[in-house]
Amino acid sequence: MTAEQEPTIHQPFLYCAVFEPDGGESVHEPPVISAPLNSAADTAIPHGLARDVATALPGLWYCLHLPQSRLDLVEMEPWLLQGTHQLSMGHNILLMPIDLFEKRALGPLWQPVLAVCPDHLLDRTAKRAGDLNFVLPASPVSALSDDSINAHWGAIHERFSFGRPMLGGVPALTRRLDLAAVDLPHRLLMRRLGRPSEQPEPDAQPVALVRRSIHDRLFVAAAAELDRRGESFESPDLNLAEAVRETASHRQISASLALPGVPPAYVRRAYPAQLRAQLRPMADLDVDDTWSPRIGERPDALLERAAMEFVLTRRAVANGGPGLMMPSVPPTAFTLLAQLERHFRDATQDRPRSVRKLLSRFDAAVRPLLTEAVVETVRSASSLTIFSNFPLGLVTMPGDTAPLAARLPITYEPLLPLTRTVQRAATSPIVDWNNRISVLVAECIPASDPVGAESRRGWTFVQQRNANVEGLTLHLADTLSLEALRRAVREHNPDILIISAHGTIAGAAAALVIGGQPYVELGLEKSPPVILLSACHVAPRGAGVVSIADLLLREGALAVLGTQVPVDVRRNLMLMGRLLANLADHVVNPGRSATLLEVWHHVQTSNVINDILTATPALREWGRTPGPSGLPPLQEFMLHRSAGQIRLAHIYADTEKVLGEIADEQGRGDQVRNWFRRPGYVPESLFYLFAGRPEQIHLSSVRDRIERFRPNSEAAG
């Protein structure tokens, strides 16, 4: 690299937090606890953080305070800062067992900078780091301090800044880890803008820090928009407050939440009584939760808390938005969720009134978790990452009438087992489809099964409808055995794998049925980045079962879509077909949505009309029968009447209102409104969960996403 080259986003810095695995060698962990854990000597409970991994926590936290890439070494213009925040790239910090600390494990994508390790591993780590061309000497945990951060920033700047002056404001080590996810992203943001920012006072309240974070992110967005329009902050005609308010109306702030908690059913199965007696819920704040080189030696609650806060803070830093630690989910909320999921499995029909009652009780149980800071964060966010095994998206926020999943796009990162969460959180993979998408539908249900026959008809129709879409390829394959599924994935190497199968609860696991056998692991040689599970209840959250949706993340998938409850094959086909139709539309007309998560949320929320109109034969018939306008109510709603009338936070109520107005014009308003209430409908579209990183699946060029923020560029606007 020559001195004339500008810093780029394509060679991020790599840090390694090294630890020594128990027994001195890394081993494959089973996906399911098959018998109670009689001793907590090796694992913190209840979320399952391996104690050997916990020794790396000081290094993981330390590296979060160092530069992510060369761009952190120079003052950034608002347009570039706004553009890079849309990518949610973040720090690349590999959690690395010493026996695997080698070139093959690191890969060629990063610039190795620093390895941090427990003191007793320093000699081995230093030798391997030298062999791997790390820029800085390995550092032992005992040497980590504010002084070492300043020294490391200085050394990195000298090596990579190409002679540019060093910015001030090197971030001090975070004092309070319980506030780190809302504080550290703000301090790093202010440093990039060349503005000083101190750590919060001891009595600081989360809601005040959230408001500060949101205001300054909106300030950056307003500055970027002014840059794009060729306007200046120094202009006498500029109303800065108005510019910030205008930006807030189309905000792009990605927020993050960590919501601890383990289903009681899992706790009873995994831990004997003497260990269960030790468990205590976590609060949102804990004054004892402070930085220390000895984090890994703390009691279980503080140990697991520090691990959760690390993954939360890392994501918040990547997004440049606020992150919040929430209190533990109360056991009653998990119990109600299990009842809700069991109701769907056991009921011979949807029973909408029973579902509404259960959802109401569910909301009441969770409402105490929705602190002022959480509500402020959610209402200011454009998307949400939730680190949890609890589907917070089913909860209705104060003042809303629809569940949170309707309000904004949500992606989940499971916290169980916590060791895997920490491992997955350490890097920022980005997939750029560049307007070309290949899809494989693997049909695992025999044609002799009525569901399999219906599924084949539906997917054949979807394939024919998209046959002439240049840039989108869709293959169908009969995969009636696990080996056939593996072979089809090897042959087609798809970007998206859709697995059409029956789902089942097999013991302690939610599994896929393939060839008559339940599977929770697929053993694919190379996992596609996206896997969509077109199957019933493969991602339940209430009963504490281990789900294949979560385990596919462990196998290498970047994003996995699954269902919490059984779903009707026809309605599921409609939803999956609409998702592919929207992806095809993006391929033909690029730029409408930036990521897979955005497309999914549009499909999920726009499918609400189908939740309502396919609930009963009477509603289905009315929705398809032409009215006075010549159009059926379904088409009338979608083509003309819904525009500007639907608020996402009230999407079901608003959809009912518009449909009721259409029915009034037919003289059937009271009848149709009565159908909405009795027998009613189920919000089935909101019982789908996207786990992993669907926001990192970019539909078009990543470079173009950033360039559209550049002033006077062709992509701008």
Secondary structure, DSSP 4 states (H G I P E B T S, - for coil): --TTSPP-SSS-EEEEEEE--GGGS--PPPSS--S-----SSEETTTTEEHHHHTTHHHHHHHTTS-SSGGGGSPPPHHHHHHHHTTT---EEEEEEGGG-SHHHH-SSSEEEEEEE-GGGHHHHHHHHHHTT-SS--EEGGG-SHHHHHHHHHHHHHHHSTTPPPPS-PPPPPSBGGGHHHHHHHHHHHHHTT---PPPPTT--HHHHHHHHHHHHHHHHHHHHHHHHT--TT-TT--HHHHHHHHHHT---EEEEE-----HHHHHHHS-HHHHTT--PPPS--TT-B--TTGGGS-HHHHHHHHHHHHHHHHHHHHTS-EEE-PPPPHHHHHHHHHHHHHHHH-SS--HHHHHHHHHHHHHHHGGG--HHHHHHHHH-SEEEEESSS-GGGSPPTT-SS-HHHHS-EEEE--SSHHHHHHHTT----EE-TT-EEEEEEE-S-TTSHHHHHHHHHHHHHHHHTTT-TTEEEEEEE--SHHHHHHHHHHH--SEEEEE-EEEEETTEEEEEETTEEES----SS--SEEEEESSSSS--SS--EEHHHHHHHTT-SEEEEESS---HHHHHHHHHHHHHHHHHHHHSTTS-SBHHHHHHHHHHHTHHHHHHTSSHHHHHHHHS--TTSS-HHHHIIIIISTTT--GGGHHHHHHHHHHHHHHHTT-HHHHHHHHHTT----GGGGEEEEE-GGGEESS-HHHHHHTTSTT-TT--
